[in-house]
Amino acid sequence: MQNCWTVLSGRAKSKANDIQVLVVQARARVTQLQGSAAHIEKLRLDYVSRYQLAQKQSHMIGDNLAYRQFLDHLHGLAERVQGQLTAALREYEAIKQSWADAQREQVKMEAMVERDARNTAQTKAKREQKEIDAAGITLFNMR
């Protein structure tokens, strides 16, 4: 028979495991966004160097406009990714805090299971001792 503490401990463990999965997913999202930001920065640096090289050579105004438009597009994309990264980091930190809370709750419930088992064992030992004492007194009185 399961008592309430083992059920609550199981639920706390399940919740901690579920939140741990969310932590892994949030961390993966942050890593993905950091990779995207790095890739965009790499593209931007490449196009800046190409733009500077094109400035040293004869070029058409259309080329100049295309480079600038692409750089503006990369800048907008970088801002959007940075905003998403900031939001993902906030979410990651919140989930990590929830995970820490769930782990604390799990430890609490496990301690309650252990305490209940200790109390049950003590109660059983006291009851057995009373029965032995009662049997001893009965035997003593029969003599």
matplotlib code that plots the C-alpha trace (Angstrom):
import matplotlib.pyplot as plt

x = [0.0, 1.3, 0.9, 0.4, 4.1, 5.2, 2.6, 3.6, 7.2, 6.5, 4.6, 7.4, 10.0, 7.8, 7.4, 11.2, 11.9, 9.3, 10.9, 14.3, 13.2, 12.0, 15.4, 17.2, 14.8, 15.2, 19.0, 18.9, 16.9, 19.4, 22.2, 20.5, 19.8, 23.4, 24.5, 22.2, 23.5, 27.1, 26.3, 24.6, 27.7, 29.9, 27.8, 27.9, 31.7, 32.1, 29.8, 31.5, 34.8, 33.4, 31.8, 35.1, 36.9, 34.3, 34.8, 38.4, 37.6, 35.4, 31.8, 28.3, 25.9, 23.5, 26.2, 26.7, 23.0, 22.7, 25.5, 23.9, 20.5, 21.8, 23.8, 20.6, 18.7, 21.4, 21.2, 17.5, 17.8, 20.5, 18.3, 15.4, 17.6, 19.0, 15.5, 14.6, 17.8, 17.1, 13.6, 14.9, 17.5, 14.9, 12.7, 15.7, 16.5, 12.8, 12.7, 15.9, 14.5, 11.4, 13.6, 15.5, 12.2, 10.9, 14.1, 13.8, 10.2, 11.3, 14.0, 11.4, 8.9, 11.7, 12.6, 8.9, 8.8, 11.9, 10.4, 7.1, 9.0, 11.0, 7.8, 6.1, 9.0, 9.1, 5.4, 5.7, 8.7, 6.7, 3.7, 5.8, 7.5, 4.2, 3.0, 6.2, 5.9, 2.2, 3.1, 5.9, 3.6, 1.0, 3.6, 4.9, 1.4, 0.7, 3.5]
y = [0.0, 3.4, 6.2, 9.9, 10.7, 8.2, 9.4, 13.1, 12.1, 10.4, 13.4, 15.8, 13.6, 13.5, 17.3, 17.8, 15.5, 17.3, 20.6, 19.3, 18.4, 22.0, 23.3, 21.2, 22.5, 26.1, 25.7, 24.3, 27.3, 29.7, 27.8, 27.9, 31.6, 32.3, 30.3, 32.3, 35.6, 34.4, 33.4, 36.7, 38.5, 36.4, 37.3, 41.0, 41.0, 39.2, 41.7, 44.7, 43.5, 42.9, 46.4, 48.0, 46.1, 47.2, 50.9, 50.6, 49.5, 51.1, 50.1, 51.0, 52.8, 49.8, 47.6, 50.1, 50.2, 46.4, 46.1, 48.7, 47.2, 43.7, 45.1, 46.9, 43.7, 41.8, 44.5, 44.2, 40.4, 40.7, 42.9, 40.5, 37.5, 39.5, 40.3, 36.6, 35.6, 38.0, 36.6, 33.0, 33.7, 35.1, 32.1, 29.8, 31.5, 31.2, 27.6, 26.9, 28.6, 26.4, 23.3, 24.3, 24.8, 21.4, 19.7, 21.3, 20.0, 16.6, 16.5, 17.6, 14.9, 12.2, 13.4, 13.1, 9.5, 8.6, 10.3, 8.4, 5.1, 5.9, 6.8, 3.6, 1.5, 3.2, 2.7, -1.0, -1.5, 0.1, -2.0, -5.2, -4.2, -3.6, -7.1, -8.7, -6.8, -7.9, -11.5, -11.3, -9.9, -12.5, -15.3, -13.8, -13.6, -17.2, -18.5]
z = [0.0, -0.9, 1.5, 0.5, 0.8, -1.7, -4.1, -3.6, -3.9, -7.2, -8.5, -7.4, -9.2, -12.3, -12.3, -11.8, -14.8, -16.9, -16.1, -16.8, -20.3, -20.7, -19.5, -22.1, -24.8, -23.7, -23.6, -27.2, -28.3, -26.8, -28.4, -31.8, -31.5, -30.5, -33.6, -35.8, -34.4, -35.0, -38.5, -39.2, -37.8, -40.0, -43.1, -42.2, -41.8, -45.1, -46.9, -45.2, -46.5, -50.0, -49.8, -48.8, -51.6, -54.1, -53.0, -54.0, -57.5, -60.1, -59.5, -60.4, -58.1, -58.2, -56.7, -53.9, -53.2, -53.3, -50.7, -48.5, -48.8, -47.9, -44.9, -43.8, -44.1, -42.1, -39.4, -39.1, -39.0, -36.3, -34.2, -34.5, -33.6, -30.7, -29.4, -29.7, -27.9, -25.1, -24.7, -24.9, -22.2, -19.9, -20.5, -19.9, -16.6, -15.5, -16.4, -14.6, -11.5, -11.8, -12.1, -9.0, -7.1, -8.4, -7.2, -3.8, -3.6, -4.7, -1.9, 0.6, -0.4, -0.3, 3.2, 4.2, 2.8, 4.9, 7.9, 7.5, 7.1, 10.3, 12.2, 11.0, 12.0, 15.5, 16.0, 15.0, 17.3, 20.2, 19.6, 19.4, 22.6, 24.4, 23.2, 24.5, 27.8, 28.1, 27.3, 29.9, 32.6, 31.8, 32.2, 35.4, 36.8, 35.9, 38.1]

ax = plt.figure().add_subplot(projection="3d")
ax.plot(x, y, z, "-o")
ax.set_aspect("equal")
plt.show()
